[in-house]
Amino acid sequence: MAGNYVVLREEPAGFTVVLAGTSEDLSGARTKWRKAARDQSSTHVFTRLNVSRAVRVAEHDDLVAHYRPKVSSEAEA
């Protein structure tokens, strides 16, 4: 199922978005989360099902503009 995802790191003051991405198959987000967990000490991944590619890209752009994560992935895998 297609959608958006963000990978977060929990910190004392709250959460930091370390990765924002889109995917045509959200099961692939797990691989990105594992890499972010190793490289950036991430602790959580949140997903949002979203079939419309145009809406996925718009939401991704909004997330990146607001949170400015260190890593951003628009790869539709």
GIURUR-V745291 format. One record per helix or strand. SS is the DSSP state (~ for helix, > for strand). FROM is the first residue (numbers start at 1). LEN is the number of residues. Records with the same first field share a line. If there is no record, write none. Layout:
# GIURUR-V745291
SS->FROM-LEN ; FROM-LEN
This chain:
# GIURUR-V745291
>->3-9 ; 14-10 ; 44-6 ; 71-3
~->26-15 ; 53-15
